[in-house]
Amino acid sequence: MSTTEVPKPAQPRRRLSREDRHRQLLDQAWQLIREQGTDALTLGYLAEKAGVTKPVVYDHFTTRAGLLAVLYQDFDRRQTALMDAALATCAPRLSDTAQVIATQYVDCVLTQGKEIPGVIAALASTPELEKIKREYEAIFLEKCRNALLPFTQGGAIAQASLRAMLGAAEALSQAAASEEITAPQARDELFAVILALVERAAKQVTDGT
């Protein structure tokens, strides 16, 4: 006698926690930017690509500007964590410290490939987003100042010097991401900029200026 198999009921899809959903949306946003560019990123399109309703995305980010800000914060957290870990274990020498800063900055940008330059460019589109970028830059620059000060022989590191270093870091990293230069070239040039910054601060002490 033949028997008919009773189909098993479909298992309900596991409901993501708010934290897991937030991470899923961020990962999908990074993928969308990587594949289609920052201009394609809207909350509605992100909802479609993530397979959720628009209210879910709006609940997490409110506006496109809010999403861009969170993406930059996500990138900054990764960059900070990697740099903190590397600085904590490197030898207490200028060359090692400068190498960590240069390597971690360039490599973190390259990890995001071509996505982060687009996000950084988009952050300059409004005063509010530019303010967020400046706040995170100030934290990064202060971290670099504190890491490099022990090698200045008591000299001060000027804010202008730190800004010059950051400008070089951004330009070199983006050039490496677009394959205009190689990653080692970007790291080496940034390393040289950092060494020059510290040497200038130390020279001011020896010259008495």
N, C-alpha and C positions, 0 to 999 in steps of 0.2 A: 504494500500500500504506500502510495506516495505521500509524502508529507510536505506541507507548505511552510517554508521558513517565515517566521514572523519578523518583519523588519525591526531592527532596533531603533528606538527613538533617538533622534538627533541629540547629541550632547550640546547643552547650552554653551555659547561662547563665554569664556571667562571675562568678567568685567574688569577692566584695568583700573587700578587705583589712580587717583588724581596725579600722583607723582609719576607713575609709569606712563600715563597718557601724555603728560607734559613732555616727557623724554621722547616718546614716540613722535609727537608733533615736531619737536625740534629736529630730530633725526630726519624726518620727512622733509622739513624745510631746507636743511642743508643739502639733501639729495636733489631737491627741486632746483635750488640755486646752481648746484654743480652741473646739472643737465641742461637747464634752460636760462640761467642767468637771474640776477637779482630782480630785474624788471618784471619777470614772470611771477614773482612772489606776491600773492594776495591772500587774504584770509580765506576767501571763498575757494580759491584754487587749491590752497593747502588742505582745506576740508575735503574737497573732492579726491585729492591724491591720497589722503590718509584714510579715506573711507568712513568719515564721520560727518555729522551734520554741522552746518555753519555755526549754530549757537555754541557748540562744544569748543570750537576754535576761538570764537569771540570771548568766551568765558575765560580762556587762558591768557589771551593777549590783548583783547579789547580793540586795538587798532593795528594797522600795518607798522606804524612807527613803534608801537609797543613790542611787536614781534621782532623787529630789527634790533631793538635795544636788548632784548633777551638773548638773541643770537650772539650779539657782541659780548654780552656778559658770560655766555656759555663758553665762547672762545677764550675770553680772558681768564676764566677760572681754570681751564685746562693749562693755559700758558703759565699761570702763577704756580699751580701745583707742581708742574714739571720743573720749573726753575727753582722753586723752594727746595725740592728734593735733591736736585743736582748741587745747589749751593751748600746744602747741609753736609754733603759728602766729599766735596772737592778739597784739594789741598789748599791751605791758607797762603797762597801765592797769587800775585797779581795776574800772571799769565793764565793760571788755572781759572781764576774767577772771571776774567775777561772772556776766556774761551767758553765758559758755561753760559754767560749772558748771550754771547753771539750765537752759539750753537742752538740754545733753547729757543731764542726768538725766531731765528730763521726756520728751524725745523718745525716749530709749532704752526707757522704760517704755511709751510709746505704740506703739513698734514691735512690742512683744509684745502689744499690745492688752489684752485681759482675762485673759491667761494668767498673767502674772507676779504679780498680786495674789493669785491662788489659790495659787501656789507659795510666796509669802512667808508667807501665812497657814498653809499646811501645815507650813512650817519651824518654826513656833512650837509644833507639836504634841508634840514630844519635846525633852528637854534636849540631846540630841546634835545634833539639827538646829538648835535655837536657838543652840547654840555655834558651828556653822558659819556661820550668818548673822551672828553678832556678830563673828566673825573677819574676814569680808569687809567688814563695815561699818567696822571699825577701820582697815583698809587704805584704804578710800575717804575716811574722815574725815582721816586723816593726809595724804593727797594734797591734800585741800582746804586743810588747815592750811598746808602748805608753799606752795601756790599763792597764798594770801591774806596770809601773813605780811609780804611786802615792802611792803604797803600799810597796816600798823598803826603805823608810826612807832616801831617797837621794842616795841610792846605785845604781850602774850601773848594768844593766842586760847584761851579756857577750853574745856575738854572739854564742859562743860554747854552752852555756846553752839553747839558743833559738833553735839551731840546734838539740840538744838532745831532746828537747820537741817535735819538729816536727817529728823526727825519731820515737819517742814513739807514737805520734798521728797517723802516717801512719801505723805503725805495729799493733797497737791496733785496729784501724778501720778496717783494712783488715782482722784481725783475727775475728772480730765480723761479718764482711760481709760473711766470709766463715763458720761461726757458730762454730769456734773453741772455742770462748768464747762468753758470752752474751753481748748485748749492754750495760746494766748497769755496767758490769765488766769493759768494755772498758772505759766508761765515768769515773768511779771511779778511775781507775788507772791513767788516763790522768790528772784528777783533782789533784791527789796526786803529780804527777810530776810537775805540774804548781805551786802548793803551795811550793814545795821544792825549785824550781827555785827562787821564790820571797824571801823566807826565807833566802836562801843563799846570795842573793844580800844585804838584810838588815843586815845580820850578819857581812858582810864585813865592814859595816859602824860602827857598835857597837864595832867590834874588832880593828878598825882603820887600816885595811889592804886594 
